[in-house]
Amino acid sequence: MNKKTVKDIDLKGKKVLIRCDFNVPMDENQNITDNTRIVAALPTIKYLLENNCAVIACSHLGRPKGEFKPEFSLKPVAKELSKLLGTEVIMANDVIGEDAKAKAQALQGGQIMLLENVRFHKEETENDPNFAKELASMAEIYVNDAFGAAHRAHSSTAGVAEFLPAVSGFLIEKELQFLGHAISNPERPFVAILGGAKVSDKIGVIDSLLEKVDTLIIGGGMAYTFFKAQGYEVGNSICELDKLDLAKELMKKAEEKGVKFMLPVDTKVGKEYKPDTESKTVRYDEIPAEWEGFDIGEETIKLYEEELKKAKTIVWNGPLGLFEFDQFAIGTNKIAEVLAQASATTIIGGGDSAAAVKKIGLEDKMTHISTGGGASLEFLEGKKLPGIECLLDK
């Protein structure tokens, strides 16, 4: 982490624009159903308020596609944030309009306001310099603490850094510490578990991790593309036929690098895509024609467990089965339990794997759960993240 953080700069009494990731799930009545991302932003916000900063927070929520839509308003977030901070969060009715600017100007040290959803302006996602300049004009310092959006080059994540001194908050610092350490200097054996539906989503990550890990464990829908690449029948299982050559190349690369490449030895298959479908466990090379693979089988769980018990560093991204349906969540849940009991450093790469771990209440047992699925994937892939590149170097 060679980027400056809020602790490396004199903030006292300054107006600070902080980009948070308040992209939280809500029900149809605008009630927040999971406030994890708001809670994750608290340490930095509290630190700024304690330093008598006037804090102007901003975030996106959902994909309103550049126009005002009431269901994407950040008003419920302001309410929740007020509750968590125990102090009023002033809500602006716009982003760079008259209301926001007047409230920003009147804001005193120790006070906090929240701008409306930055994605109500199409200029946000276009990283429009004029929009970024207007945003920046309200503050003297920019703090990025939105790791979940750090892989996007948008006005509020990167553009504003052209106009203000830019540093990271504690959340981004923590993310880079854990993910960065795992990649550059892991305690070995270093094992990565990759799940999820498609190989295409993870090509870059698999390729990059094969340079770094001792063992690569594959689960989820993408396993069937690897089976098919070896000439096995996969029934109706999800399979990317245009990625078979690539799957072969990745397996060959693993062999050349001396990386243990583990695929399921058995799989739980179902008749159709529904929660109560008829199911059974079969060997990986005996998937029946009309059936679909939905989870890793018992033998695979045992095999993966043995491998994980030897590990000193474990990175996990993507569920190992259709965890939304209870009967196909067993593989994902069992592996989560193994990680929860492991003495290794365990890092969960956001997204669905984080959701799965939270669903069974094991989040406190992991060393680190990333707040950004896409961002953590790109980071593991070795890509430069615009929201971090733009920050001042130490």
C-alpha positions as CSV (number, residue, x, y, z in Angstrom):
1,M,0.0,0.0,0.0
2,N,2.1,2.9,-1.2
3,K,-0.9,5.3,-1.4
4,K,-1.5,8.1,1.0
5,T,-4.3,7.5,3.5
6,V,-6.4,10.0,5.6
7,K,-3.6,9.6,8.2
8,D,-0.9,11.0,5.9
9,I,-2.5,14.4,5.3
10,D,-3.5,17.3,7.5
11,L,-7.3,17.2,7.4
12,K,-8.1,19.3,10.5
13,G,-11.1,21.6,9.9
14,K,-11.1,20.9,6.1
15,K,-14.0,20.3,3.8
16,V,-13.7,16.7,2.6
17,L,-15.5,15.0,-0.2
18,I,-15.6,11.2,0.5
19,R,-16.7,8.6,-2.0
20,C,-18.3,5.7,-0.3
21,D,-19.9,2.6,-1.6
22,F,-23.5,2.9,-0.4
23,N,-24.8,0.6,-3.1
24,V,-27.0,-1.3,-0.7
25,P,-29.8,-3.8,-1.4
26,M,-33.3,-2.5,-0.6
27,D,-36.8,-4.1,-0.7
28,E,-39.7,-2.6,-2.7
29,N,-40.5,-0.2,0.1
30,Q,-37.0,1.3,0.1
31,N,-36.0,-0.5,3.3
32,I,-32.3,-1.4,3.4
33,T,-32.0,-5.2,3.7
34,D,-28.3,-5.3,4.4
35,N,-26.3,-2.3,5.7
36,T,-22.9,-4.0,5.6
37,R,-21.5,-1.4,3.2
38,I,-22.7,1.5,5.3
39,V,-21.1,0.0,8.4
40,A,-17.9,-0.5,6.5
41,A,-17.6,3.2,5.8
42,L,-18.0,4.2,9.4
43,P,-14.4,4.1,10.6
44,T,-13.2,6.7,8.0
45,I,-16.3,8.9,8.4
46,K,-15.9,9.0,12.2
47,Y,-12.2,9.8,11.8
48,L,-13.0,12.7,9.6
49,L,-15.7,14.0,11.9
50,E,-13.4,13.7,14.9
51,N,-10.8,15.8,13.1
52,N,-13.5,18.5,12.8
53,C,-13.9,18.0,9.0
54,A,-17.0,19.1,7.2
55,V,-17.8,15.8,5.4
56,I,-19.5,15.7,2.1
57,A,-20.3,12.0,1.3
58,C,-21.3,10.7,-2.1
59,S,-22.1,7.3,-3.7
60,H,-24.0,5.6,-6.4
61,L,-27.0,3.3,-5.9
62,G,-28.1,0.8,-8.5
63,R,-28.2,1.7,-12.2
64,P,-30.5,4.7,-12.8
65,K,-28.8,5.3,-16.2
66,G,-28.2,9.0,-15.8
67,E,-31.7,10.2,-14.8
68,F,-33.5,10.9,-11.5
69,K,-35.5,7.9,-10.4
70,P,-37.0,8.1,-6.8
71,E,-36.4,4.3,-6.2
72,F,-32.7,4.9,-6.5
73,S,-32.6,7.9,-4.1
74,L,-30.0,7.8,-1.3
75,K,-32.5,9.2,1.3
76,P,-32.8,5.8,3.0
77,V,-29.0,5.6,3.3
78,A,-28.9,9.1,4.9
79,K,-31.4,7.8,7.5
80,E,-29.5,4.7,8.2
81,L,-26.2,6.5,8.4
82,S,-27.7,9.1,10.8
83,K,-28.8,6.2,13.0
84,L,-25.4,4.5,12.9
85,L,-23.4,7.7,13.6
86,G,-25.8,9.1,16.2
87,T,-25.8,12.4,14.4
88,E,-27.9,14.1,11.7
89,V,-26.8,13.4,8.2
90,I,-28.0,16.4,6.1
91,M,-29.4,15.1,2.8
92,A,-28.9,17.1,-0.4
93,N,-31.7,17.0,-3.0
94,D,-29.3,17.0,-5.9
95,V,-25.6,16.2,-6.7
96,I,-24.0,19.4,-8.1
97,G,-27.1,21.6,-8.1
98,E,-28.1,24.6,-6.0
99,D,-29.3,22.6,-3.0
100,A,-26.1,20.6,-2.8
101,K,-23.8,23.6,-3.2
102,A,-25.7,25.7,-0.7
103,K,-25.7,23.0,1.9
104,A,-22.0,22.2,1.3
105,Q,-21.1,25.8,1.7
106,A,-23.0,26.1,5.0
107,L,-21.6,22.9,6.3
108,Q,-19.5,23.2,9.5
109,G,-16.7,21.1,10.9
110,G,-18.0,18.0,12.6
111,Q,-21.1,18.0,10.3
112,I,-21.9,15.5,7.6
113,M,-24.0,15.7,4.5
114,L,-24.9,13.2,1.7
115,L,-25.2,14.1,-1.9
116,E,-27.9,12.5,-4.0
117,N,-27.1,9.5,-6.2
118,V,-24.1,10.5,-8.4
119,R,-25.5,8.2,-11.2
120,F,-28.5,10.4,-11.6
121,H,-26.0,12.2,-14.0
122,K,-24.9,10.3,-17.0
123,E,-21.6,12.4,-16.8
124,E,-20.7,10.3,-13.7
125,T,-20.1,7.1,-15.6
126,E,-18.6,9.0,-18.5
127,N,-16.0,10.4,-16.2
128,D,-16.9,13.9,-17.5
129,P,-14.2,16.4,-16.4
130,N,-16.7,19.2,-16.0
131,F,-18.9,17.1,-13.7
132,A,-15.9,16.0,-11.7
133,K,-14.8,19.7,-11.4
134,E,-18.2,20.7,-10.1
135,L,-18.2,17.9,-7.5
136,A,-14.6,18.8,-6.5
137,S,-15.5,22.5,-6.1
138,M,-17.4,21.8,-2.9
139,A,-14.4,20.5,-1.0
140,E,-10.7,20.9,-0.3
141,I,-9.7,17.2,-0.1
142,Y,-10.9,14.0,-1.7
143,V,-11.0,10.7,0.1
144,N,-11.9,7.5,-1.8
145,D,-13.2,4.7,0.4
146,A,-15.4,2.9,-2.1
147,F,-13.4,-0.2,-2.9
148,G,-16.5,-1.8,-4.5
149,A,-16.3,0.9,-7.2
150,A,-12.5,1.4,-7.4
151,H,-12.3,-0.6,-10.7
152,R,-14.5,2.0,-12.4
153,A,-13.0,5.2,-13.9
154,H,-16.0,7.4,-13.0
155,S,-16.1,11.1,-12.1
156,S,-16.6,10.4,-8.3
157,T,-14.1,7.5,-8.1
158,A,-11.2,8.9,-10.2
159,G,-12.1,12.2,-12.0
160,V,-12.3,14.4,-8.9
161,A,-8.7,13.5,-8.1
162,E,-7.6,15.7,-11.0
163,F,-8.9,18.7,-9.0
164,L,-8.2,17.8,-5.3
165,P,-5.5,16.2,-3.3
166,A,-6.7,12.5,-3.1
167,V,-6.1,9.9,-0.4
168,S,-7.6,6.6,0.6
169,G,-9.9,5.9,3.6
170,F,-9.4,3.0,6.0
171,L,-11.5,0.5,4.1
172,I,-9.5,0.8,0.9
173,E,-6.3,0.6,3.0
174,K,-7.5,-2.6,4.6
175,E,-8.6,-4.1,1.3
176,L,-5.2,-3.4,-0.3
177,Q,-3.4,-4.7,2.8
178,F,-5.1,-8.1,2.7
179,L,-5.5,-8.6,-1.1
180,G,-2.1,-7.1,-1.8
181,H,-0.3,-9.3,0.8
182,A,-2.0,-12.4,-0.5
183,I,-0.8,-11.7,-4.0
184,S,2.7,-10.3,-3.4
185,N,3.9,-12.2,-0.3
186,P,1.5,-15.0,0.7
187,E,2.3,-17.5,3.4
188,R,2.5,-20.9,1.7
189,P,0.9,-23.2,0.7
190,F,-1.3,-20.6,-1.1
191,V,-4.6,-22.0,-2.3
192,A,-7.2,-20.2,-4.4
193,I,-10.8,-21.4,-4.7
194,L,-12.6,-20.2,-7.8
195,G,-16.3,-20.8,-8.3
196,G,-19.1,-19.1,-10.1
197,A,-20.9,-19.9,-13.3
198,K,-18.6,-19.0,-16.1
199,V,-14.9,-19.5,-17.0
200,S,-15.1,-16.4,-19.2
201,D,-15.7,-14.2,-16.1
202,K,-12.6,-15.6,-14.5
203,I,-10.1,-16.2,-17.3
204,G,-7.8,-13.3,-16.3
205,V,-7.9,-14.3,-12.7
206,I,-7.2,-18.0,-13.3
207,D,-4.3,-17.0,-15.6
208,S,-2.9,-14.6,-13.1
209,L,-3.3,-16.9,-10.1
210,L,-1.5,-19.8,-11.9
211,E,1.6,-17.6,-11.6
212,K,1.2,-17.3,-7.8
213,V,-0.7,-20.2,-6.1
214,D,0.4,-23.7,-5.1
215,T,-3.1,-25.1,-5.6
216,L,-6.1,-24.0,-7.7
217,I,-9.5,-25.4,-6.7
218,I,-12.3,-25.2,-9.2
219,G,-16.1,-25.4,-8.4
220,G,-19.3,-23.9,-9.5
221,G,-20.7,-23.9,-13.0
222,M,-17.4,-23.3,-14.7
223,A,-16.2,-26.8,-13.7
224,Y,-18.4,-28.3,-16.5
225,T,-16.5,-26.3,-19.2
226,F,-13.3,-28.0,-17.9
227,F,-15.0,-31.4,-18.0
228,K,-16.2,-30.9,-21.5
229,A,-12.8,-29.7,-22.6
230,Q,-11.5,-33.1,-21.5
231,G,-14.1,-34.9,-23.6
232,Y,-16.6,-35.8,-20.9
233,E,-20.4,-35.4,-21.3
234,V,-21.9,-32.7,-19.1
235,G,-25.6,-33.3,-19.8
236,N,-27.6,-30.0,-19.5
237,S,-25.0,-28.4,-17.2
238,I,-23.9,-24.8,-17.9
239,C,-21.0,-25.0,-20.4
240,E,-19.2,-22.5,-22.5
241,L,-18.5,-24.4,-25.8
242,D,-16.5,-21.5,-27.2
243,K,-14.1,-21.6,-24.2
244,L,-13.0,-25.3,-24.4
245,D,-9.6,-24.6,-26.0
246,L,-9.0,-22.0,-23.4
247,A,-9.9,-24.4,-20.6
248,K,-7.4,-26.9,-22.1
249,E,-4.7,-24.1,-22.2
250,L,-5.3,-23.2,-18.6
251,M,-5.0,-26.8,-17.4
252,K,-1.8,-27.2,-19.5
253,K,-0.4,-24.0,-18.0
254,A,-1.1,-25.3,-14.5
255,E,0.8,-28.5,-15.3
256,E,3.8,-26.5,-16.7
257,K,3.8,-24.3,-13.6
258,G,3.6,-27.2,-11.2
259,V,0.3,-25.9,-9.8
260,K,-2.1,-28.5,-8.4
261,F,-5.3,-28.0,-10.5
262,M,-8.3,-29.6,-8.7
263,L,-11.6,-30.2,-10.3
264,P,-14.6,-32.0,-8.7
265,V,-14.5,-35.8,-8.7
266,D,-18.3,-36.0,-8.2
267,T,-21.2,-33.7,-8.8
268,K,-24.7,-33.3,-7.5
269,V,-27.1,-33.2,-10.4
270,G,-30.7,-32.1,-10.7
271,K,-33.5,-32.8,-13.2
272,E,-34.4,-29.1,-13.6
273,Y,-33.6,-25.7,-12.4
274,K,-35.9,-25.4,-9.3
275,P,-35.4,-25.7,-5.5
276,D,-37.2,-29.0,-5.0
277,T,-36.0,-30.8,-8.2
278,E,-35.1,-34.5,-8.0
279,S,-31.4,-34.8,-7.5
280,K,-28.6,-37.4,-7.1
281,T,-24.8,-37.5,-6.9
282,V,-22.8,-38.9,-9.8
283,R,-19.1,-39.2,-10.8
284,Y,-17.8,-36.3,-12.8
285,D,-17.6,-38.5,-15.9
286,E,-21.1,-40.0,-15.6
287,I,-23.4,-37.0,-15.8
288,P,-26.7,-38.3,-17.3
289,A,-27.9,-36.7,-20.6
290,E,-30.9,-34.8,-19.4
291,W,-29.5,-33.8,-16.0
292,E,-27.8,-30.6,-14.9
293,G,-24.8,-30.2,-12.5
294,F,-25.7,-27.9,-9.6
295,D,-23.1,-28.6,-6.8
296,I,-20.0,-30.4,-5.9
297,G,-20.5,-33.9,-4.4
298,E,-19.5,-35.4,-1.1
299,E,-16.2,-36.9,-2.3
300,T,-15.1,-33.6,-3.8
301,I,-15.9,-31.8,-0.5
302,K,-13.7,-34.3,1.4
303,L,-10.9,-33.9,-1.2
304,Y,-11.0,-30.1,-1.1
305,E,-11.2,-30.1,2.7
306,E,-8.0,-32.1,2.9
307,E,-6.2,-29.7,0.6
308,L,-7.5,-26.6,2.4
309,K,-6.4,-27.9,5.8
310,K,-2.8,-27.8,4.6
311,A,-3.0,-24.2,3.4
312,K,-1.6,-21.1,5.1
313,T,-3.3,-18.6,2.7
314,I,-6.7,-19.1,1.1
315,V,-8.4,-16.8,-1.4
316,W,-12.0,-17.7,-2.4
317,N,-14.1,-16.1,-5.1
318,G,-17.4,-17.5,-6.4
319,P,-19.8,-20.1,-4.9
320,L,-19.2,-23.8,-5.6
321,G,-22.8,-24.6,-6.5
322,L,-26.3,-23.1,-6.9
323,F,-26.2,-21.8,-3.3
324,E,-29.6,-20.0,-3.7
325,F,-31.3,-23.4,-3.5
326,D,-30.7,-25.2,-0.2
327,Q,-30.2,-28.7,-1.6
328,F,-27.4,-27.3,-3.8
329,A,-25.8,-25.0,-1.2
330,I,-24.1,-27.9,0.6
331,G,-20.7,-27.7,-1.2
332,T,-20.5,-23.9,-0.7
333,N,-21.6,-24.1,3.0
334,K,-19.2,-27.0,3.8
335,I,-16.2,-25.2,2.3
336,A,-17.2,-22.0,4.1
337,E,-17.2,-24.0,7.4
338,V,-13.7,-25.5,6.6
339,L,-12.4,-21.9,6.0
340,A,-14.1,-20.7,9.2
341,Q,-12.1,-23.3,11.2
342,A,-8.8,-22.9,9.3
343,S,-5.8,-21.4,11.0
344,A,-4.8,-20.0,7.5
345,T,-5.4,-16.4,6.4
346,T,-8.8,-16.6,4.7
347,I,-9.8,-13.9,2.2
348,I,-13.3,-13.9,0.6
349,G,-13.4,-11.9,-2.6
350,G,-16.8,-10.2,-2.3
351,G,-19.8,-10.8,-4.4
352,D,-21.7,-14.1,-4.2
353,S,-19.0,-15.9,-2.1
354,A,-19.3,-13.1,0.5
355,A,-23.1,-13.4,0.4
356,A,-22.9,-17.2,0.9
357,V,-20.6,-16.8,3.9
358,K,-23.0,-14.2,5.4
359,K,-26.0,-16.3,4.7
360,I,-24.7,-19.0,7.1
361,G,-23.4,-16.5,9.6
362,L,-19.7,-17.2,9.3
363,E,-18.5,-13.8,8.3
364,D,-16.8,-13.1,11.6
365,K,-14.7,-16.3,11.3
366,M,-12.9,-15.1,8.1
367,T,-9.8,-13.0,8.2
368,H,-11.1,-10.6,5.6
369,I,-14.2,-10.3,3.4
370,S,-13.8,-7.9,0.5
371,T,-16.5,-5.3,-0.1
372,G,-15.9,-5.4,-3.8
373,G,-16.6,-8.5,-6.0
374,G,-15.6,-7.0,-9.3
375,A,-12.8,-4.8,-7.9
376,S,-11.2,-7.7,-5.9
377,L,-11.3,-9.9,-9.0
378,E,-9.6,-7.2,-11.1
379,F,-7.0,-6.7,-8.3
380,L,-6.3,-10.4,-8.1
381,E,-5.9,-10.4,-11.9
382,G,-3.2,-7.8,-11.5
383,K,-5.1,-5.0,-13.2
384,K,-4.7,-1.4,-12.2
385,L,-7.8,0.0,-10.4
386,P,-8.5,3.6,-11.6
387,G,-10.0,4.6,-8.1
388,I,-6.7,3.7,-6.5
389,E,-4.2,4.7,-9.2
390,C,-5.5,8.3,-8.9
391,L,-4.6,8.6,-5.2
392,L,-1.4,10.4,-4.0
393,D,1.7,8.2,-3.5
394,K,3.2,8.1,-0.1
